[in-house]
Amino acid sequence: MVTDHLREIVRRYPLVRFAARRLRVRLPRSMGGLDPGRVPPWSRTFTLALPEGGAGDPRELTLHLPGYLTVPRRLAAHGLAGHGPDALSCFLAMLDRTRPGAVLDVGSGVGVYAMLAATRSRRPVFAFEPTPEIALAARSAAEATGRGFTVVEAALSNHNGSAYLRRARHNDMCNTIGLPRRQDLSGTTVRAATLSRWCESEGCSPAVVKIDTAGTEPDVVAGGLGVLRRFRPWLLVRVRPGRGLEERLMALLDPLEYTWYPVNGRPPYQPSREIAARSSPAWERMWLLTPEPAGEGFWAAARAWREALAACS
């Protein structure tokens, strides 16, 4: 039990986790030692190529991000071309083709979608990230863009107040809001708000909303139904099948008469009658949810952005 507690504490504090790994590289494998080549650095500096934009738009960003986080490691190795380019191309097309309004990156992580929105549009951009150390990294990314975006250190959910953040054991991209578990010392209490309450308090009119919250996407939608009815934003939502998320999302969105597209491969995508795993070949997939059917102009923009992202390796 003491060993489990120590592991939970190490997971909660990045500096402690980093120091523990540096100590383990000095131990033999038989005693739990690690290969030094597989231990990530404390910080990671790299140049991220951006898809070609308009005149005056930056072509690349120099980022200084924590080396122990998953997304900076993947971006440094593969660039945007290896970071879900199908979903990114739809997101960029949404920035081009939707009405004026704010961009909300819900479950932003270090802020990849927010960075693209800040550098490839003139819209106000807000990134919501509840994990403290990842929100700090997102602020660093916002400074690197030059134009910046606002990082909101909070979890959007179906209630206002506070929530318990559970840190995933092996992948920081899977940190999520849930009930506290017994003997879980890695989690922490964070601020929680509904999308409707936040938009009302900030006077925000969203036009584009991306949601990726590691399993609580229906809660985010439920807390923002008033916003969806009033402003009719375009949505990009990650759906992890097998958890009942598909049914909950359909129950919430069906009365709003959104059109549902599984994002996969080269556009255009065909609308689906249901949000279901069998409609999408990947285990988890982004879904494009539109208040009206997407036209050929949108699909042409998505194809153009997909080709531009292919060069960002």
N, C-alpha and C positions, 0 to 999 in steps of 0.2 A: 504493500500500500504506500509506503514511504517513497519507493521508486516511482510509482505512478504519479504521486503528487509532484515530485521533482520534475518529471517529464512535462506535466501540465504547466508548471511555472516557467520552464525553459521555453515552451511554445508561446507563452504570453508575452515574453520580453525578448525582442529581436537581438538586443545586445548580448543577453545571457545565452541565447541560442548560438550566436556567432562564436562567442568565447568557448562554449562547450565543444563546438565542432573543431575549433583550432586546437583544443587540448586533445581531442580524440585522434587527430592525425598523428600524434606522437605515440599512440598506443599500437601494439600489434593487433592484427585482425582478430586473433583468438580472444582478445579482451575488449572487442567492440571498436577497434580502430577504424579509421576512415582513410580512403584514398585521397591524398591532398589535391589531386587533379579534379576531384569531383566536389570539392568544397567551394561554394560560391564566395566571391569577394564581398567585403562589407559594402562597397559602393561600386557602381558601374557607370562609366562614361562612354557614350557612343553617339554617333551621328545617325539620325533617322531620316531617310529619304522620304519626301512627300510626293503624292501624285501631282502632276503638273496642273497648275491653276491659272488664275488671271494675272494680269500685270500687277506687280507689286506684292504678290503673294510669295511667302518664303518657300524655297525649294527643299529645304532640309532644316532639321532642328538638332541642336546639340543638347543632349539630355544627361543629367547627372541624377541617377536614381539608385535606390538601394539594390545592392547586388543579390540579396537573399530573396527578393520577390520573383515570382514566376514570370510575369509579363515582361519586365525589363530584360530578363534572360532570353526570352523568346524573340523579342524585338531586336536585340543585339545580334542574334544568330540568323534570323530569317527576314527581318524587316516587316513592313506592312503587307507585303505579298504573301507572307505566311501567317497572317493574323486574321483569318476569316475574311478574305477579300470579297466573297459574295455578299456578305452582310454589310461590309464597309462600303461597297459600291452602291448598294441600295440606300444606305444612309446618306451618302454624298448626293445621290440623285434627289433624295427628299429635301435636302438643303436647297437644291436648285429649283425644284418644281412646286414646292408648297407655298402657301400664303406667308406673308411676313409674320414673324412671331419668334418666341424664344425656343431654344433647344435645351432639353433636359436629358442628361445622361445619368440614369438611375442605376446604381450599382456600378459606378464608373471605374473602380479599381484605380490605376494610376492615371486614367483619363485619356485613353486612346481616342475614343469617339469625341470627347470634348476638345481634344487638341485639333482634330480634323475640322470640327465645326468652327473653332476659333480662327483657324488659318485659312479656311476655304469658304467663309461666309462673313457677313457683317452682323450676324444675329447675336443677341445676348445669350450666353451659354452658361449653364449651371450643371455642376457635377456633384452627385450625391454619393458619398462614400462614408460608411460608419466606422470602419476599422481605423483607429487613430494613426498608426504608422503608415498605412496606405494613403490616407487622406493627406498626410504630410508630403508624401511623394507626389501626389496629384498637384499640390500647390507648387512644388518645384517644377513640374511639367507646365503648369499654367504660366509661370514666369518665363520659361524657355520659349513660349510661343511669341512673346513680344506683345501680343494683343490681349492675352490673358483670358481666363474664364474664372467664374466664381465656384469655389469648392465649398459645399455645404456638408459639414461633418455630421450627418444624421442618416437614419434609415427611414425611407418612405415605406409605410405599411398601412394597415387598416385601422390604426388608432393613433392618438396623440399622447405624448408623455415620454415614456422610456421603454426600452426593449433590451433583451439579453442577446448579446452577440456571441455566437459560438465560433471559435476558430477551428478551421478544418485541420485534421491531423497532418496531412501531407501536401496540401495544395491551397495556398492562400487565396486562389481565385474562387474557392468554395466556401469561404466564410459566410455565415448566414444568420438570420434572426430566428430564434426558437426558444423553447423552454429550457431553463437551466437544468443540467444533468448533475446528479449526485457525484461529488468528488471531482467536478470539472473546475479546475483552477485557471484554465487558459482563457476563459471567456471574460466578458466585461459588460457593464451596463452602459448603453448608449442612448442618445436622444432619438426619439421616434416621432414622426408626423405623418399625416395623410397628405396626399398630393393636393387635394381640394383645399385643405386648411392652409398649406404652405403657399399655394398660388394666390389665395385670397389675401393672406397677410403681406405678400410681396408685390401684389398687383401685377402678377405675371400672366401673360397670355401665351401658352405654349403652342407651337405649331408642329414640332418634331419631338418625339419622346422615345428614347431607347431604354429598355428595361432588361436587366440581367442581374438577378439578385439570388441566384443559387437555390431556387426552389420556392421563393415567396412572391413570385411574379403575380399570382392572382390577388394576393393581399394588397399589392401596390395598385392594381387596377381597381379593386374594390374601394380603396380609399380615394380614388380619383374619378369616380363615376360622374360626379358633378362637373368636373373639368372636361371629361370626354363628351358629355352631352352639350356643354356650352361652346367649347372651342373646337371640337372635332379634330384633334391633332392626329397626324400620322404616327403609327406606332411600329417599333421594331422590338420584338419580344423573344427572348430565349425560352424555349419550352423543353423541359427534361421529362421525357415520357416515363410512365410506370409509377408515378406518384400521385395520380389523380389530378394533376395540374391541367391537363387538356380539358377535362369535363368542367372544372371550375371556371376556366377562362371562357369557354363557350357559353356557359350559363350567364356570365357577366356581360359578355359582348354581344350576344345574339339580339337582345332588345335594341341595341344601338345601331344595328344594321351595318356593321363593318364587313369588309371583304377580306378574306383570309388567304394569304399566299405563302406556301412553304418556300423558303429561300434556299435554292440549290442549283448550282451550275450556271449556265449562261441564260440571262433574261431573254424574253419575257417568261414569267412564271404563270402557271395556270392556277386560277382560284380553286380553293377546296371548300367542300361543304362542311367539313369538320376539321378541327385541330386535332390531329391524331398522328401517332408514331408511324403508322403504315403509309401516311401521306408524305413522309419524309424519310429518306434512306439512312440518314445519320441517327446515331443514338440520341443526340440532342441537336436541335436545329433552331435557328432564328426564323421567326415568322413575321412577315410584313402584313400589318393590319391597317387597312385604309378606309377612310370614311366614305369614299366613292371608288369605283373601279379605276385602277391605274391605266392611263392611256399610253399610246405608243410613244409620246414625247418623254414620258417618265422612263420607259424601258430603254429608249435610245440613250438617255443620259446615264442610266445604270450601266449599259454596255460600254460606253465611253470611259466611265470611271473605272470599270473592271480592267480595261486595257491599260489605263494609266497606272493602276495599282500593281499590275504585273511587273512593271519596271522598278518597283520599290522593294527590291530584295536586298 
